[in-house]
Amino acid sequence: MTTGDAISLFLKDEAATIRFGEDLALALKAGDCLALSGDLGAGKSSLARAILRAMADDEGLEVPSPTFTLVQSYDLRIPVSHFDLYRLGDPAELTELGFDEALQNGICLVEWPEMAVSELPETRISLRLEHEGAGRRVTITAPEKTAARIHRVLDIRSFLAGAGYGEAKRRFLIGDASLRAYESVYPKKGERKILMDWPPLPDGPPVLDGKPYPKVAHLAENAYPFVAIANALRERGFATPEIYKVDYNSGILLIEDLGSEGVLDDDGRPIAERYRQSVACLAHLHSMQIPQDIPVSSMHTHHVPDFDRTAMKMEVRLVLDWHIAWKRGTAPSDAEREEYLAIWDHLIDELQSAETNLLLRDFHSPNIIWREHENGIRKVGIIDFQDSMIGPTAYDLASIVQDARVTIEPDLFRQLMDDYLTLRRAQGGFDEAGFMKAWAIMSAQRNCKLAGLWVRLLQRDGKPGYLKHMPRTLSYLNVAFEHEALAPLRDWCARAGIGQSES
């Protein structure tokens, strides 16, 4: 196998060994084989136990030694099988123990790998523990990409040490549809913090005018936009996370924990009061003008990008590039593409007089924290806004009242729309007719994007779970079609076979 440079660490005591095991658990993914070598008493079992308890987020998890059973399996966030091969009679017996199946579905921790080294994958992570003074020396070799994951979790530990939390406990929190991941950080004293892991990535393939998708669609590519928007909103009374420490070059942020309560009930249905408060929060945001240039530091000012024609059309192209062929089995013709994009040019022209302000881009249930103990707009915690742009405010209202991942029933939809419009009328100077036209256009724009995105996630990224949102997305699109301004797009979609709910 092609390996990166060996990673060597000194673990001064048992606590350091446990902490390293917990960190290592954050680097492991399904398909990883971690081969633990070392003499008796070197700490292999202690390390395996720390990894398992971290994966389970249960410090009291019973982890019996598999010395006699040879394998012990755990149904955790990622399934883990713990092998002890000390008593293995023949390397070929590893197959009988279900090793290949366990590795296909999860992670394998293997003590005494020397007993069946010929049967272990070449892509394994080899970790050796040796006594060194009062502590232990751990040496790791792994394929280059896997080693990079391990280096990353160690870099994050160093970052935390620099923030004064070098001994804090870390646990996996969530990974989102992007390449960001989040950890819970538990200091020895004080409240939980959130660690945002946002590694810089090389540019993807060009999609338009030689530019990759994030640059065309104005997606945030580093932490500056997140910090800028968080600070700007918090200064104006909104509940966004305080930023405790940030490494812009590495893409590591330590931020405030706004809580873990959401706006959905235990069955995943919208809680009306919480959605209504969220809409009220949005109406308040739209009553104030957020500057387009926001200082982040003495060296950097973030310019909030415009939700311009290029970005809007890039997103609605997802219907052409992914949805149509999936739906009907044939790609759109050149004439269909040309007509569709011409319709969108006209709709975007219709937005020229629309109210514009900061739009958060994804103001819906996954990105809203409910804070029962707070008052007013601070009840609504806002956590995902790094892709914010300046554009038609109606976009964010469409995001929440047509939540992409939750069905908003017609009665609640009407209530939320009425709440928002009532609040905006009370502010004065509100062009309701113009806003409603913009709302229909932005609803259609967002749902056309999503109708293509769900298919792309399925076919390109191997993530079929998002397809369950398709019927809802198309039903939302049909609501947008009720506005007279959308008649050309409605007719085009009907001819193309888009707009009818699919199961």
Secondary structure, DSSP 8 states (H G I E B T S, - for coil): --B---EEEEE-SHHHHHHHHHHHHHH--TT-EEEEE-STTSSHHHHHHHHHHHHHT-TT------TTTSEEEE-SSS-EEEEE-TT-S-TTHHHHTTHHHHHHHSEEEEESGGGGGGGS-TT-EEEEEEEETTEEEEEEE-BHHHHHHHHHHHHHHHHHHHTT-TT-EEEEEEE-SSS-EEEEEE-SSS--EEEEE--------EEETTEEHHHHTT---SSHHHHHHHHHHHHTT-B---EEEEETTTTEEEEE---S--SB-TTS-B-HHHHHHHHHHHHHHTTS---SEEEEETTEEEE--B--HHHHHHHHHHIIIIIHHHHHSS---HHHHHHHHHHHHHHHHHTTTS-EEEE-S--SGGGEEE-TTS-GGGGEEE---TT-EEEETHHHHHHHHT-TTS---HHHHHHHHHHHHHHHHHHS---HHHHHHHHHHHHHHHHHHHHHHHHHHHHTT--GGGGGGHHHHHHHHHHHTTSGGGHHHHHHHHHHT-SS---
